[in-house]
Structure formats: C-alpha cells, structure tokens
Amino acid sequence: METAKTLAERAGCETRGVVFAPALWARASGGWTRDETREALRELGGAGAVALATRYARARDVEGCEMVRGACVDMGLVDDAREVGMILAKLLSATPGREGDAERAWSDIAESARGNAAMRAEGHCVKLEGLCLNPSRVKAFVEAYDAFREEFRDATTGEWTRRAATPARVQRAYTAACRLINTSHSAKLAKKVTYDLLRDHQIMRRELDGFALATDYCVCALLGAATPSTEHAAMELFEISLESGVDLSATTWSYVVSMYAGMNRVDEAITMLDRLEALPFMQSGTLGALAFAAAFNNKDDSEASIKLKKRAKELQLAEARNAAERSKVERAYAHVMRMLNAQGNFKFALRVFTRMQSSGVRATDSETYVSLYNALSERTPVDDPLGKSVRRSNLHRVLQTIKTHLKDVEALVVALEVASHAGVADVCEDIHDRLRWNGHFKNASVRTRVWQHMMTVRCNERDRLGTLQLYEEWSREGDDEIVVGDDFWFYLIKSYCDDTPNVDMAMAFLERAVAATSVTRKATPPRTFNIVIQACVRARRPALALNVLARMRDASVTPTHITYLFVMRAIELTATVEQPSGEDSSANVCRSLIADAREDGIKPTPKMWSSALRACARGGDVDAAKEVFAEMISDGCEPSVHAFNALMAAHVSKGDARSAVETYWTSRREHDVTPDSTTMHTILRAVGAGVPRDVVASAAEAYADMRAFIRPNNDIVALLAESAISDIDIQSGMSAARIFAGDHADDVDRIDLRERSVAEARVVVLELLQRIRDRASASREPIAGDVRVITGRGKVRDEIEKLAADVCLVLAYAENDDATLVITREACSHWLAKP
C-alpha cells in the first residue's frame, strides 16, 4: 500500500481510482474486515473505494461491496458512497435471492437523486445494466425500461431529455436490453426493443447530425431474436445501420442470413449470402499473402528487400484479420444448408458447402458437418437395412472430411457430435473411449461437450441408466468446475419423460437444470419445460403440469403455445363431473390459461380452444362450453370439427340430445365442417331411450348426412344397435338374406368387401358363418363350392383373418391373388365338425 502511494506521488498521479486498485485488492482479497477496509480508505483519503468495490463486484462478493459502502458512509464520503451504492445495487440485481435488497437499494438511490435529473438517469442506466445480468428478471427489467423511457422521453415527439438522458446513456440502456434478450430468449422483449430502437435511431440520426444509436451488438442481438412479426423491422434496422456508417461485424452479417434461413425464405437468404460474399474481408486470399511473404523471406538486407518484407508482413497480418472475420460467417452457410435440407434441396445444400470452401471459409463448426451429413443422407428410410448402411457410409465420408479440416481433439469432439446426430451409437462410444484414453478428459471444456453429446446418444437409445450415469459423473466433478449446456439437461429429462414417464424424477432434474442455468446467467429453453408438461399429460398429472408452468414463469421463461396446449390437455384428460366447481373447475382453469396466453402475446390456436371445450364437456359444464365457444368465434378462430364434437359432447353429458343435434346442423350449414367418426359416435350416444320423435328424426337425418363421409367402425355399429336410429344400408346391405338370395348354397360363390368398412366387413362374414351353421343344422348342404371373399390388401383383410382365427376357421388365399380369401368346402366341413 505504502509503495503504491509513494509511486503515485512520485509520478504525480491522482490518488484515486485505478492507481490503488491493485494494492487494495491484493490486501482485501486476503479477507479484510470492515474496520480494516475503513482504516485503509481513511489512510488513502478515500481514494480507491470505487475501484475496490468494482473488484468485489467482479468477484460477485456482495459482502465485500457492502463493507466498502459502509466504510464510505462512516467516513462521510458522499460521492463515493453513492457510486459504490450503485455498484452494490447492480450486483444485488444480478444475485438470485437478493431481489428485495436490490429494490430497496435502487429506491434509496432514486431518493438521494431527487431533483438531480442527470443522477437519476445514471441510476436508471445502472439499474438496467444490473437487471440484464439475471435472465429471470425480465419482468422487472421491462418495468425499469419503461420507467426510464417514461421519465426522460417525450412520447408525442419521441425526443429524449438530452441533458440527463444523453445519447450515450440511451445507448447503454439499449445495450443492456439486448444483453438480456441474448440470455433470456424473450421474444416479447425482443419485439418491444426492436421497434423502440428503430424509431429512436431514426430520430437521433436526423436530429444529431448522423449519430448512430444502434450499435453492432444491438443489431446482431435483435437479428438473432427476430420472429416473423419483427423480421421486417430487424431488417430495416440493419439497413439503416449500414447507411449510418455503423461498422457491422461479420457476425452480424451472418445473423442476417441466418434470420432468413430460419424462416425458410430461400431467395432472401441467398441474396444476403451474395451480399456477404462481396464484402472486403471475403475477397482476400490466404494463398496469395503467404506466397508473397515466402517469396521475400530471404536474408537480403537491401532497402528494396526490407520494403518488400515489410509489405509481406502487412499482407500476412491483414489476411489473418480477414481470416478471423471469415470464420465468423460459417454460421450463415450452415443455416442455409439446414434450410435447404429441410426443404429437400439436398444437392443445393452440397453446393452451398462447396461455395463456402471456395470463399475461404474454413469449416470448423459441428453444425456445418451435421448439415453436410443430412445433405448426403437425403431421404434414406430409417428402418430400411440398406438405408442404415448408406447412412453409416455417409457418416464415414463426413468424418473423413472433418479430419482434413480439423486436427486432434477438436476433430474428435466434432466427429462425436455428428455421430450422435446420426444415431450411430457404436461410433460414438468408440470416439468417447479414444478421448478418454488419450487424456483429453483432463480438459473441462472437452468433458462438457462429450457429456452433452453422449447424453443425446443414450437418450435416443432409450438408455435411461446410461443417462443417469452421465449425470452422476458430472455431479462428482462439482458445479463450479464444469457447466453443461442446454442439450445435456434436455436429453437427461427427456429420458425420464419417454416410454413410461417418471415425472417426479423429471421434475427434480428440471429444478436442477434451472438452478444450474441461473449460475450461467442464461435462461432454460422453453422446450425443456414443455417436455416435462407433455409427460404430465401422459401420466394424467394436471396439478404437476400447472406447477411446471408456474415454475416456468418464476424462471422468467416465456411459455409458448405448445406449453399452454399441453397443460390444457392434462387438465382435459382428467376432467370429470365429480371435480369441484367454481374457479377450481377444469373449465375455468382452461379459460384462465387462454387469458394468460393472450397476456404472453400468444394467439390461442384452434387446438387450444378445442381442448378447453373438451374440458368443459368432460366436466359437464354446458354453460362454460357455450361461453368458450362464443369466445372462440369472437376471437376470429374458425371452429374445427373437434370444437363442435366437444360442444356436442357437453350437451350429451347433460342429456340434451336436441341441442347436440342442433349443434351438428350448425356445424354443417353455417361453417361447412366435415364430420368425423367422433361426430357420429356423439350423435348416436345422444339418441337413446326416451328421446322425442322429432329429435330422433333430426338425428336420423344427421346420421344419413354423415354416412356420406364416414364408414361406421365397430363402436358405431354397436351404438347403432342400441339407438333409435336404423341404418338401412347396414341392416339391408349387409344382411345374410341378401347374401343368400335363394334357398340353395349355389347362390353364393363370392363376397366383395372392398367398399365396406372394417366393422361392416366383420358383420358380413359373421352373418355368413352363422347362415352356414344354420344350414348345416337343418341338414342342408352348407356350401356347394368354394366361397371367395374379396377383401383387398389392408385392414379389412387383416380383420377377417383375425376373425377366422378366433373361430378356428382355416382360410386360404386365391391363386396369384393375396387380396382374396377363400373358404374351401374342406375347411368349412372341418370347421363345422369342431364342437
């Protein structure tokens, strides 16, 4: 400390700030008390307090920051105490579990800055910079963001209070917002910030003589978070930034191409790729620079030779910089290849890979090689043995390509990821063993990537024990040493959600994943929550599904429409009439979920409305079903057949057959909805004993209307026999009397079932067999010759074969025609002889 002070005085330096930071930190990091901190600061006249607090903040030491601030307050250092207080509040905002302390600290800062607009603006900026470090504080960040804009921006003119909210402070606020967008993946916040930044950038550019508010970091973040509703604004921001002279990096250009590729817009993606390849750093050639340098790498010390060497060195440095920039655009080529593969343009995807290499972009990322493997594999069937051989051969080709571009451990890790994507488990295990044997597991980064890829493979192989072993292996390493990625947690949880779901274990791992991602200051992806909710649906655990949704909100992860749909299905499948009514009823819970989805910016889908209607029907709440149906119509959602089926089922649950039939005619006449088998099933359940004749007549007319679209299945045939409706086609068209038109067996030699449903075909054959047995009981000839049953190739043939096996009747195939079954005289006699 004394040495630092002496050196500062000798050099004439100020006794504040960074001069004393190293000396103070060298002592403080050893474990100073508050008294020792206060004594050191008093000895230095208060110098170094802010620097020391900054060091504590970087180390995330809240107690150290509190100690420095307390020392400043005790010494009466008002300015230092205020600045250290901001650092402390910023640190508290980023610390999980200290949100309440952070809000109180910000309130104290705002109170102390009352009447000083510049200090209040600075306080807002620091608060936003603190909140953006914690991805679970999206809601709090939006409130602080809106408060800053409301206080220092005129909503009518769009102008900022320049003396307080300087352009630099406004830029800091937007940078903080974009940082939170990168970690929280909040589409709602990204949309808000994209439009705000676009407007403010245009205003400031016009009024401040070309000032560029949008930075490269902000443009890149908003392009990466663009959705179909914001892509036009993000692209306009990109173009305006170019015109404003913003130096957009290769990463930002790569994100522009990736944005269009992610939305399957081929023409725009290829156009942006053409613009990217025209940039200066894509035009230089490595071979030319190196050849020039090698040509003048001699021992000649003449003046001309020295100039040439100097020029060669400059070319080498320039090419190194350009190569570094080119490496950042590999993402663009990989995303274009993935888009083309998804569209089936595999040859075009291979051409893009060749184009990338000719542009001097070295393929180093695993995503590129995964897209290359997909392009080579094309449409090889998954279950085809030949297809498996082709895929393995393509994997070998890709692995050989990796060896030519990458070396040593990086080549092995990338090869492991491609093999895990291909699902070739033995190759993955081989690479895993090679990495371990060669000692590469000593590197924590390598272990992280290997565990992540092996977790994917073992999950896809349904190896739940293997995924648990990987988790335990990671746990033994300690949380501070290795932080695993999102895929590690997703596939670990997925292994407990597939097949027979163990939702309690999946929920426990989900809690662990949320805690782990809070350490990395990065939000857990929505798909991890969604897969647990989907498991709750299969396990019929609606309460747990609601708990997962609540946990998702607590973690500030924005639910998707898939999230709400799965939660509603879990509620729908367990809804019963015996459940409690009122706010806790299934119908009301589903309606509240639809309202919550709207608040999250999600437009309810037809499947969500149908699920809510089915919950009302199963709960026997007809009034709620009518209200939900009306809300769906008013929301502009065209009702589907599933929605009408659910509404009809709600009426049937209360024994209101008339309303159920009226609902059917509404679906046909007003919405032109095509019925399905569930519609027919619902109408038949409605028409039971005691139903008025006019309702039965209307239901019969509806049934006749449905028969033009639907073939009755077994359940419908059974219901038809119990209902008051008579199906003339089934009763006469399939009767044995019509099959046996005369008294002699010679009248029957063939039955054509190709135009019949499975249920109808079963009834025909059963009646045929019964008539044969009746004729045998009456001592008459059962059949004069063979009976050919024409079934076609499909479900009808399979059902008839199964029926024959059940009654111990041996069927034969017609010669050269496996679509026709034959009941021979010998097989019939043998069948009749059985007891």
N, C-alpha and C positions, 0 to 999 in steps of 0.2 A: 504494500500500500504506500509506504513512505517513498519507495523507489519510484513508483508511478507518479506520485505527486512531485517529487524532485525533478523528474524528467520533463513533466508538463511545464513546470515553472521555468526550467532552463530553456525549453524550446519556445516559451511564450504562448503556450496553448491555453485554451479556455479550460477552466476547472469543472466542466460539466460533460455529460454525455458519454461518448464512446471512449474518451480518454481513460476513465476509471472503470469501464465495464469489465475488461479482462481481470483487473486486480480485484475488484469487488466480487466478481463471480468465482474467482479462484478460492476466495476465503468463504463466501456464502454457501457454495455448493458443499462445503465440508460439514454444514449443519449449524448455521448461526441461529441464535435465539433472537427474540425481538429486541432485547436490550443491547445485544452486540450489534445488531443492524442499526439501531438508533445511534449508538456510540460512533460507529464508522461514518454514518452520514453526517453527524454533527462535526466530526473531525474534518470532514471534507467540505463543510459549509453547505450541505445539502446536495452537493454535486454527485451525479451518478445514480440518483434514486430511480429515475425513469429507465435508465439503461439496465439497472439491476432488476426492476420489475419486468422489463421486456424479456430478460434472460429466464426469469422464473416462469413467465407465460409460455415461452417456447418449450420449456420442460414440463408444461401443464401442471405446475406446482401452485395450487390455489393458496395453500397456507403461506408460501413464501411471498406471494403478491400481497396477501392480507397483512403480513408482517411489515412489508415495506410501506404500505399505505398507512398503517398505524403509526410507524415511525415518523412519517411526514406530517401527520396530523399532530402528533405530540410536539414536534419541533415548530409547528406553525407555518410550514411550507405550503401555502395555499395553492399556488400554481402547480407545484409538483404533486400535491395530494390529489388535485383534480385530474391531472393527466394519468397518474398511477391508478386512480379510481376507474377511469375509462378502460385501462388495460385489464384491471381486475374484473370489471363487469363483462368485458368481451370474453375473458376466459371462463367466467361462470356460465355465460350463454352457451358456450360450446361444451360444457361439462354435464353429462347426464346426471339427473337427480338434483341439480342446483338451479333449476329454472326459477324457483321462487326467490332465491337470493339474488339472482341476476335481475329480475324485475324490480326488486327493491333498490338495487344499486343504480339501475337506469332511472328510476324515479328520483333518487337523490341527485343524480347528475342533472336531470332536467330541471329540478327545483333550484339548484345552485346556478344554473344558466339562465334563469328567468330574467327577461329584459335584455339579454345579450343574444341577438339572432345568430351571430357567427358561431358562438359556442354551442348554441342549440343545434345548428346544422351539423357541426362537427360531431356532436353527441349522437345525432341520428345516423350519421355515416358509420361511426364506430360500432354502434349497436347492430346495424345491418351486417357489418363485417364479422361481428361476433356470432350472430344468429345463423349466418350462412355456413358456419363450421359444423353445425349439428343438423343432419338431414331430417331428424324427427321434429324440427321446429318450423315446419313450412307454414303452418297457420300463424304462428307468432311473427314470422318474417313478413308475411303478407300484410299483417296489421301494422307493423312498423314501417313497411314500404309505403303503404297508403297514407300513414300519418305524415311521413316526410314529404310526400307529394302534395298532400292537402295543405300543409303549413307553408310551404315555400314555392308552390306553383299555382299560377292563376289558371283555373280550369277553363275559363272562357277564351283567353288569348293563348294559353299554352306557354307563357313566359315564366321563367324562374326568377326568384329574388336573387339577383346576381351578387349582391354584396355579401350575402350569407351563403346561399346555395350556389357557390361558384361552379363553373363548368367542371373543374377537377373533382369537386365533391359529388356532383351529379354522376360523373363518370365512375367514381368509386362505388356509388350505390348500385349502378347497373352491373358493375363487375361482381359485386357481392351476390346479386340476384342470379347472375349466370353461373357463378360457382355453386350455388345451391341447386340450380337446375341440373348441373352435371352429376351431383351426388344423390339427389332425391328422385330424379326421373319424373318430376311432377309436370304432366302435360298442361295442366290448368295454369300453373305459374308461368310456364314457358310461353303459352299463348298470350297471357297478360303482358309479360315483359317484351315480347316481340313487337306487339303493336305500340306499346308505350315508347320503346326505344326508336322505332321507325319514325314516329311523329316528332319526338324531341330532337332526333338527329337532323331532320329536315329543317326544323325551326332554328336550331342553333347554327346550322351551316349557313342559313340565309342571313341571320342577324349578326353573327360573329365572324363575318368575313372568311367563310370556309372552314370553321372549326369542326373537326370530326369527332363527334361524341362517341360513335360506335367504334370500339377497338377490335382488333383481330380476335382477341379472346372471346369477346361478346358475340361477334358474328359467328364464330366457329361453334360456340355452345348452342346458340339458337338454331343454327342449321342442323345440328345433331339431334335437337329435340323437336324438330318440325313435324307436324302432323298434316294430313290432307287439308285441314281447315286453316292452317297457318303457313303452308308452303309458299303461297304467293307473296305473303308479307316477308317471310325469311329471304326469299329470292330477291325481292325488291331492296331489302336492307343490304344484301350482298352487292347488288349492282350499284347502289348509291354509295356504298363504302368505297368501291373501286373508283368511282368518279370523284370522291372526296380526297383521293390520294392516300387512303389507308393502305399500308403495306400488308396485304393479306398473305399469310404464310401458305406453304404447300399443304399443311394440314387442313386449313380452311377450304382450299380448293378441293381437296379430297372429300371433305364433308358435303360439298355441293353435289358432287357426282353421286355420293352415297345416298343423299336425300332422295334424288330421283330414282335411283336403283331400288331403294327400299319401298318405293311406291309403284314399282313395276312400270315406270314410264321410260320406255326404251329410247325413244327419239331424243328426249331431253337429256338423258344420261349420256348418250353417245355424243351429243353436241357439246356438252360441258367437258367431256373427256377430250374432244378435239381442241377446245379452248385451252385446257390444261396442258396438253402436249405442245402448244405453241408458246408457252412461257419460256423465258430465257434459260432458267436452270435446267429445263428439259432438252435444250438444244445442244449443250456442250457434250464433248465426247471424251471419255476417260482415256481411251487408247491414244488419241492424238496428243493429249497433255503428257502422258507418260512417255510416249515415243520421243516427243520434243525434248523432255528432260533427259532421257537416256542418251540422246544424240550429242548433247553438250556436257555430259558428265565426264569430263577429262581433266587432266592436270595442267592444261594450258592456262597461264595466268595473264594472258594479254588482256588489254582493255575490252576488246570486242568480245572475247570469250567470257569475261566476267559479266558483261551486259547480257549476253545470251543465257548464262547460267541464272542470272537474277530473273530474267523473263521466264525461264523454265520453272523456277521455284514459284513465281507468282501464278503460273498456269496450274501447277500442282495444287496450290492452296485453293485457288478458285474452283478447280474441279472437285476437290474434297468437300468444299461447301455445297456445291451443286449436287454432289452425290448424296450428301446428308439430306438435302431437301427432297431429292427424288425418292429417297427411302420412305418419306412420309406419305407419298401418294399411292403406295402399294394397296392401301385400303380401298381406294377408288376402283382399281382394277378387280380386286377380289369381290367387291359388292356387285359390280356389273356382271361378273361371271356367275355369281349366285343368282342374280335376277334372270339371266338368260337360261340357266339350268332349270329354274322354277317354271319357265315358260316352254321348256322343251327344246330350246335352241342350243343344243349341245355342241354342234360344230362351230357355231358363232362364239360360244364361250371359249373353245380351244383357240380360236383366232385371237381373242382378246388376250389370252395368256401369252401367245407369241408376240402380240403387239406390245405388251408390257416389257418383255425382254428386249425387243428391238429399240424401245425408248430408253434403255439404260437403267430400268428399274429392277433391282435385284430382288428376287422372290425369297423372302425370309420368314414371312408370317404363316402360321399354320392355316389360317382361314383361306389363303390363296391355294394351298395344296389340297385342302378339303374340296374347294370348288373345282380344282383340276380333276380330282378323283371322281366327283359327281359327273363331270362332263365326259370322262372316259367311260364310266359305267353305263350311261344312257338309261335305257328302260329295261335293264336286266331283271327278270322276275325274282322276287325274294325267295320263294320256295322252290324254284327250279334248280335241280342239281347242277345243270350246265351253267345256269346264271351264277351260282356260287363260285364255280371255277373261274368264270370270266371276271367276277369282282375281285377274287384273290389275285388273278393275273394283273388286273389294273392297279391294285394296291401295290404290287411288286414294282410296276413301272413308275408309280409316283414316288415310292421310297428310293428308287434309283435316281430319280430327278432331284430329290432332296439332298442326296449325297453330293451331287455336283454343285449345289449352291451353298450348302451349309456343312460345317465340319464339327466333329467331336460331339460334345454333349448337346449342343443346340440341335444338331441333326437328329439325334436320338429322341429328344423331347418332342420335336415337331412330328417325327415319324410316329411316335406313340399317340399323339392326338389324332392324326389321320387314321391310324389303325383302329382307334377307339370309335371314331365316326363310322368306319366301315363295318364295325362289329365283328372283327376277326380277333377273337379272344386269345388264341394261342400266340399270335404275333405280338399282341400287347404284353402278355406275360413274359415273352422272350426279351422284349426291349426293357421291361421293368427289371428283369434279372440282370441284364447287361449293365444297366445304370447302377444297380446296387453293387455288383461285383467290381466294377471299375472305380468305385469310391466316390461317385458323383452325388450320392445321398448326403455327403457332408455339407453340401450347399443347400441352405434352407429354401432358396427360391426354386431349385430343382425339385426338392421334395414336395413343395406345394403344388407345382404343376403336375408332377407324376401322380400324386394322390388324387388330384382332381380328375385326370383322365381315367385312372383305374377305377375310380368311383363310378364314372359313366359306364364303363365296360361291365362292371359287376352288377350294376343295377339292370342294365339291358339283358344280362344273362340270368336274371332272377336269382342272383346270389345274395340273398339278404344277409347271410352270415359273413360273407366277404366284405360287404359294405360296412357292417358293424366293426369288423377287424380293422379296416382302414381308419374309421373314426377313432377307435381306441388307440391306434398307432399315432394318430395326430394328437390326441389328448395327452399322451405321455410326453410329447415334446414341449408342452407348455404353451399357453396362449400368447405370451409376449414374443416368442421366437418366430412363430410361423402364423401367418394369416392366410387362410384358404379362401378361394374365390366362391362366387355365387353358385357355380355348377356343382361344386363339392356338396354344398348343403342341399341343393335342389334334388340331386340324384340320391343322396342319402335318405332324404324324406320320402322321395318317390318310391324307394324300395319298400317302405312301410305302408305305402298307400296302394300299391298294386296287389293283384290277386286277392288274398284275404287281408283286408286292411286292418292294421293295428293303429287306430287313430290316436290312441293315448301316447304311444311312443312317437308317432309322427308329430304330435303337438309338442312333446317335450323337446324334440330336435328342432322344431320351429322356434321355440323360445331361445334355444341355444344359438341358433342362426341369427336371430335378431340381436342378441347380446353381442355376438361376435362382430356383426357389421357395424354396431354402434362404436366399436373400438376403431374401426377403419373410417368412421365418419362417412359411411355410404349406406344408402337405404337398401333394404332387402327387396328384390324384384317382386312384383305382384304375382308372378306365376308360382312362386314358392308357397304363398298363402293359398292360391287357387287350388293347387293340387291337394292340399290338406282338406279344404272345404269339399272338394269332389269326393274324397274318401269318406267324409262325414255323410255325404248323400248315400253312398253305398252301404254304410254302416247304420243308416237311419238314426243319426245323432244331430238333430236340428239345433239343440241348445249349444253343442260344441261348435257347430258351424257359425252360429251367431257370435260365440266367443272369439273365434278366429277373425271374424270381420271386425269386432271391436279391437282386437289386438293389432290388426292391420291399421286401423285409424290411429291408435296410440303411437304406432311407429311412424306416423305421418306418411304412410304409403297409400297412394290414391287407388281405391278399388276400380276395377274395370267392369264392363257389362257382364263378363264371364263370372266375376266374383258374385255379383248380385243374383245372376241366374242360378248358380249352384246353391247359394243359400236358400233361395226361394224353393228350389226343388227339394231340398232337405226338409223344409217345412211342409211342402205339399205332400210328400210321400208319407208323412206321419200324421197328417191331419185327420181327425175323427170327430164325430158328433159329440163324443163324451168330453172333449177338451174344453177348458174354460172359455167363457165368452168374454165380451168386452175388449179392452185394449190388448189382452194377452191372447186373444184368439188368433188362429192361423191366418184368417183373412186379414185382420187388422195389421198383423206383423208384416205380411207381404205388401200391403198398401203403404206402410211406413217405409219399407225398403225401396219401393218405387219412388217415393218422395225423396229419400236420401240419394238415390241415383241421380235424380234431377239436380239436386244441390251440388253433386260432384261433376256436373256437366255432361252426364250420360243420358242420352235419349232412350227411354225404355223400348226394348225390342219386342216384336210380336211374341217371341218365346217367353219373355218375362211376363207379359200380360196373360198369356195362356196359363203359365204356372200359377199366377195369382188367382186366376179363375178356378183352376182345379183345386187349389187350397180352399176356396170358398165352397166348392161343390162337396168336397170330402168332409168339410166341417158342417155341412147342412145349412149354410148361411146364404139363403137365396137373395136377401136384400143386398148384402155385401157384393154378391156376384153381379147383380144388376148395376150397382154403383161402379164397380170396377170396369164392367163392360162399357158403361157410358163414358167413363174417364178415358178409356182406350180410344173410343170413337172421337171424343173431343180433342185428344192428343194428336189426331191425324194418322193413327195407326189402323190400317185396313185389317179387319178381323180375319183370322185364318180358320180353317176347318177345326183346328184344335181348340180355338177360343169358343166357337159355337158348341162343340162337343161338351166342353166344360160347363157352359151355361145351361145346356140341356140336362146334363147330369145333376146340376144343382136343383133344377125343378123336379127331376125324378126322385131325388133324395127326400123331397117333401111330399111325394105322391101326386104332384101336379102334372099329370100327363098332358092336359090341354096346352099349358104353357110350353112344355117341351116340344110338342108338335108345332105350335105356332113359331117357336124359335127356329125350327128346321126350315119352315117355309120362308121365314125372314132371310135365312142364310142363302136360300136358293133364288128368291125373287129379287131381293134388294142388293145382295152382294155377289151373286153368281158363284157361290162357293161349291166346289165339288165334294160330295160326301165321301167318307171312307168307311171301313168296316166298323170302327168305333161308333160312328153315327148310327149305323143300322142296329148295332148292339144296344145303344142307349134307347132308341125308339122302341125296340121290342121289349126292353125291360119296363118301359113306361106303360105299355098296353097290357095290363094284367086283368084279373077278375075285378068286376065292379066298375069298370071304366065305361062312361056313357057311350051310346052307339055312335053319336056324331063324331066323338073323338076317335073311336075305333075306325070309322070310315076315313077320317082325315089321315090317321096313322097308316091305314092300308094304302091310301093314295101316295103317302110319302114313301112307304116301303116299295111300291111299284116304281116310283121315280128313282129310288136308289138302286133298284135291280138293274138299271141300265148301265150302272158304273161298277157294281160290286158283285162278286160271286160269294155266296154265303159260305162261311167256314163252319167247322164242327160246332162251335159255341152258338153261332147264329141258328143253325139247324135245330139245336136243342131248345133254344129260346123260342123259336118259331112254333114248335110243337106245343109249348105251354101258353103261348099268347093267343089273343083273339083274332090274329091275322092269319089268313090262309094263303100260302104261296102256291098259286095254281101251277106255275112252271115246275116247282119241285114235286108237288103232290101228284101231278099227272105225267109230267115229262119224265120222271124217274121211276114210275110205278112198275111193278112186276107185270101187271096186267097188260101194259103197253109193250113190254119186252116179249112176253109170251102172248102173241096176238091170237093164237089158236089153242086147241087142246093137245096138239102133238108137239113133241120136242123138236121136230124138224123145223119148226118155225123160227128157232134161234140158232144162228151159227156165228154171229159176230155182234159185239157191242162197241160202239165208238164213244170213248170218254174224253177225247181231246178238247172238246169245248166245255167240259164240266170243271167245276172247282174240285179241290181235294175232298171236301165234305160231301159234295154231290156224288162224286165217283164212289166214295165209300158206301153211301146209301144204296146206289145201284147194284154194286156187287153183293152187298149183304142181302138185298131182296132177291137177287138171282140165286144165291146159295140157299136161301130159305125156300124158294119155289122148287128148286131141285130136290131138296129134302122132302118137301110136301108131296111131290110126285112119286118119290121113292116110297114113302109111307103108304101111298094109295096103290102100291103095286104096279105103278106105271113106269115106263122107260124114262130114266132121269134126263138123259140127253142122247140124241140119235147119233151125233158125231162130235167132233171137237168144237169148242166154243172159243173164238178168237176175241180177246179183249184188247182193243187198240187204246193204248194209254199215252203214247208219246214218250219222250225222254225227259224226265223231270220228277217233280214232286208227286204227281198222280201215280206214276209207275212205282215209285218208292213206297207210297202208302198202300197200294194194292198188294205189293209183295209182302209188306209187313202184316197186312190183314190176313193174307193166305197163311203166313207162318203162324199167326196166332190161332187159327182154326185147324192147323195141321193139314192144309191142302197144298199139294205139290204142284207148282206151276212150271210151265216150260216156255221158252222163247220161240217165236216163229222163226223158221229158217231164213237166215240172212236179213232178219228184221228184229233188232232188240227193242223196238218201240211197241211191239205187240206181244202180249202174254197169251198163252194157250192153256185152256182147261181140257185136257185129254179125257177120253172115256175111261181109260185105265186109272188115271189119277182120281177121277170122280168116283169110280167104284171103290177104290181103296179108301177114299175119304169117308164115304157113306158106311163102309164096313167098320169104321172105328166107333167105339162107344161114345 
